[in-house]
Amino acid sequence: MTRAKINWVFLAKDYPSYDSDMLLDSLKAYTVSKSGLSPCSLCAEPTPHNMRTRILLCQCTACKAVAPYARCPWKGRVQFCILSNVVNVSEGNKHVSPLRPTRRAHLTEEMKAFARDMCAYNHKPMNIYNGIVRRFQVGEATMPTLAMVQRFVQHFRRTNLGGSDFHDDVTAKVREHAFRGTEELTQPFTFTWRSIAEGEPIVGRGSDTDSFVVGVSSKQLLLRLDREPDAYVMHLDATYKLSQVDYPVMVVGISDCMSSFHLVAFVILSQQTEQHFTEALAMLRRMYTTVTTKQLAVRFVMGDADKAQRNAVDAVLGVDNELVNLMYYFHGAAKIYKHTRGISIGLAARVYRDIADMHYATSADELSHIQKRCLEEWQTLPQLCAFASYFSATWWNSPFHRWQAFFTPKGFAATNNPVKQFNRAIKRDYTLRARLKMGTLIDQLLLCVRSDVIRSRPFATAVQPRADVLRRVREMRKAGSIREVSPEKHSIGFLTGAMTPATNTNVVHIVSDRMERVYDPHDRRTKETLPVTACVSTQKKRTWRLQECQLGYCIHLIHALSVRNRLDIFCRTRLVYRGRNKARRAQAEQQNAGRPANNGRALQSD
């Protein structure tokens, strides 16, 4: 049967794409039946290129009502030049019915472009739907449904952004960004432990026999490990609820002596077993050696109380390193809290005070004394006998016993793990607290690596006063709550009449008063009368001795250095004064110049 020739009538010729979209929206309802590429015949460009041709069929309800058992003869043709972006629109034959019913609301090209932009930033379909409503101010009759937006977003992510959980798509994504050796320092890449003969990485399916372990990093991040092993603490922590297949992501990083976290790599694991952790750390160590041609030197490692992770760390990093496995205090405190929920509040508070005393112990001897005393007291109480056995087996006579502050070098984080705050930032800024497809998750981790390199902070090599402690000193000085005092009775000589001046001029006496507290009805607790930025958490039970303070600085030391012109209140070191002014020279030599700060009346006697 010979096909009837269609006489195409041009509706628009050489139209811009935006104008052609408006023209197509004015037509009766249609559907695309065919779409294909062919050599372009629309423009006169000498460069060989293609054009896309689409054949449209009528889908109008009015035509269907007139001829329910026949197809409407109307056809449309849209020819789009890929190079010059010009469009020809033509039609053939006439509709069965001249009626033009209202078309069903659909996504216009402008809406689709807006949705594509928001998809690139990983917005959810509901957020995109609300954005379309605000952006285009469309009414209820012309607004597409949420299901239309969801289908468009899912299709665009799957076909253009790699948002898929299919194994072949994920493998292509990993191999597209695989490590080649020619990358720039800031360019992120993926790496695995296994590879084929051509060097392409092998990506497993995530089963028990075919594990899925993929790392994401960059050369600049790996170079952060190229320093003395005593200058940093390595942190290992797994974060969850990032992917729709429930694969955890292990975050590897280091912290400096100012407790600042510096990212090193991400590793996506299909399971949290010793085999998976060993493979992850082994490929990270091999990648570090490939980039720096050096062996990885590690001294301190901080992680959770995970036996599989601990065994992997000892097997991979402890081969040629003397490791000190640390654990942060809040992890143990959270576990202990779960085991004390069944006892009375008074006994639980007593346990928490004893645990805090153990954490703030200043030496191993003091820790042993506190632990022995606490266990003896707990075992005398029937309600705490079971807890005493649990604590002794889990947090004392176990590999996870180094959660005390004195095990961690001065200035480094000992109470909380800095990587926990970084994990929160990942979910807040990149995944937007949504479970992503594996392909999209890899893209977001690559973006996180690139942005972390761009906004990286310097690695601290010396302990400096923290900003919140400095603000607290400034506010306390304004309120007159911290000051220097000059005691006059330095020895017992004031009783015998033989007063002797102080011989040690390096001693500075600083006194701080307790700040006034007011009740906050919103939080239902009392707070200090200081700005929020000047309030720091304090140890209520007792204080540190200065030489043992984990932070290295306290408000008294900062004020003492300030009054001796060694440090100004904004943490800037002053140059030593060498002029003729004796008073300023005396201050530079740590001597009190002029009248004492607490000087009384001229005729005052002791």
C-alpha angles and dihedrals in degrees: 000000000000116000116236114247114245118225103217116210116199115237093176133004128197091355122166113251093249093054092045090055090056090050093050091049089057093057125092118269113296142166131217110247101173136018128176147145126252137160110292119256098167102081137034097235110142092214111095110246142145138250128209119232122197126189115210127205128199117259099169117144092216092058090045091054093052095046107022094168099039134065120245108250093221116116133176133203128203119189116190124189109217095202103044099025094228122143134208117200121191138161137205132206126358134276120260091233125035091208115114110205122192111280121235113260112265141169113278122213091257090053091048092051090050091049091050091054092050091046089058088060092050097247119167120250091249091054090049091050091052090046091055091051092052096040101048101027092220124175129239093262096052098036114106117232124259090247090060091052092047093051092048094047094047093047093048093049093047097047103033109020100039092244097159141115094211111124096229092050093048091047090051090050093051093046092047090062098030121140112268102167095243097083123123120249094259098041112108120225141177127237139182137189096241127055139169126247092272091056096253113142121252114229117200128218094239096250126134091263098036109044124199111225117156126166129205123198144116136234092255092055093047090051088063087077091058097098140087112303093232092056097072145027118228115224126204121186136153122222125198143200094052102113135041090234090057096240112161120230117221113213116208119194146133134236129213131219090278092059092249115150121229119191119231107170148332122231121192111210128191091206138010100237131129090255093055094045091048092051091047095051093042094054090044091053092046091050091051090052091048093053100040102023087228135109117252112256115200130171109165124038123181123193145130127293092271116141094199092052092044093052091049092050092051092046097048108025099026096060095091101005132079098231127201107199110209132186128199121243100238093060092059092040091055092051092047090050090058091053094050099051091094096058131073121283093244094054091043091053089050091053091050091052091051091048090051090051090053092049094051095046111134099211143014092256092053090046092051091050093049094046093049092049094047095048091050091051093046094049091055090061116073092211092058101041094094092045091050090055091048093048094048093050098041108031105023113031095034140083089262099066099110098091095115120110097237091064090063117075116254114280096018122113113270105155101049132017111246091213090069091069090048091053089054090053091053092057093041100047107024114023093028088220093295131121108247135202112261093250092052091045091055090051091051092049090050089051091048091052092050094048092046090056092050096049097034117147124223117272109249115231098176133043113255131179112274119246094240092051091051091050089050091053091050093050093045091051090052090051092045092238096128125048145146120259129197111209112209099197100071097159144004089277092096088072095052094042094247101116112189123193121239112277098196108072092176091075116098119186113214123181125192124191126217110265119241114257128211130193117255109205092195095059093025094228140093120264136188118265092245132104114275091247090057097051114099129177111260132199103251100191100054140333136248124259106243097243089051100043110127093215093054091222134063133179092263094053092046091051091046092052089047096053089047092052092242094115132013122222091262091059096255117139115233126224116248112262114239101172131113097263103113094198093056091043089052091053091050088053091054095254126134108246123203125355118350117260091243096041113151133199120324095246096040114131132193 
